[in-house]
Amino acid sequence: MEKQEIMERVQEIFRDVFDNEDIVISDETNSDCIEDWDSLTNIQLVVAIERSFGIRFTSAEIPSWKNVGDMVDCIKGKL
C-alpha cells in the first residue's frame, strides 16, 4: 500500500473519531493542530487505525510519533 493510500484512510479515521468531515490532515499535522485531540481521542485514533489496517502498535511506537507523518510511516512499515 502506498503512503498516499494510507494517508487517505487515516484521514477518514480522523474524520470519524473527531466527527468532523472537514478535517484535512498532512504529514505535519499534530495534536496542536486539532482542537479536540487529547489523550482520549489519541487512544481512539490508535485503536481505530489498528482495526482498520489489521495491525498492532507497541507501547514504544505510539509516544515516538511527533505528527501524522510519523504515524503513517509506522503504519506503512507494518503492512
C-alpha positions in Angstrom: 0.0 0.0 0.0 1.3 3.4 -1.0 1.8 6.2 1.5 -0.9 8.3 -0.1 -3.4 5.5 0.2 -2.6 5.1 3.9 -2.9 8.9 4.4 -6.4 8.9 2.8 -7.5 6.1 5.0 -6.1 7.7 8.1 -7.8 11.0 7.2 -11.1 9.1 7.1 -10.4 7.7 10.5 -9.6 11.1 11.9 -12.9 12.4 10.4 -14.8 9.5 12.1 -13.1 9.8 15.5 -13.4 13.6 15.6 -16.9 13.5 14.0 -15.8 16.3 11.6 -15.9 15.8 7.8 -13.9 19.0 7.3 -10.7 17.7 8.9 -7.8 17.7 6.4 -4.5 16.2 7.7 -1.0 16.3 6.3 2.4 14.8 7.4 2.9 17.8 9.7 -0.4 17.6 11.4 -0.1 17.1 15.2 -2.2 17.3 18.3 -1.7 21.1 18.5 -3.4 21.5 15.1 -6.7 19.8 16.0 -8.5 21.4 18.9 -10.1 18.3 20.3 -7.1 16.0 20.0 -6.4 15.0 23.6 -5.2 11.8 25.3 -8.6 10.1 25.0 -9.0 10.8 21.3 -5.4 9.7 20.8 -6.3 6.3 22.2 -9.5 6.2 20.0 -7.3 7.0 16.9 -4.8 4.3 17.7 -7.5 1.7 18.2 -9.4 2.7 15.1 -6.2 2.6 13.0 -5.1 -0.8 14.4 -8.6 -2.2 13.5 -8.7 -0.6 10.1 -5.3 -1.8 9.0 -5.2 -5.1 11.0 -2.0 -4.1 12.8 -0.8 -3.6 16.4 1.4 -0.9 17.7 3.9 -1.4 20.5 3.8 0.8 23.6 7.1 2.3 22.5 5.9 3.3 19.0 2.9 5.4 19.9 4.7 8.1 22.0 7.5 8.3 19.4 5.1 9.9 16.8 5.6 13.6 16.6 3.0 14.1 13.8 0.7 12.3 11.4 3.7 11.7 9.0 5.4 9.6 11.7 2.2 7.7 12.4 1.7 6.9 8.6 5.4 5.8 8.3 4.9 3.4 11.2 1.7 2.0 9.6 3.5 1.6 6.3 6.3 -0.3 8.0 3.8 -2.8 9.4 2.0 -3.5 6.1 
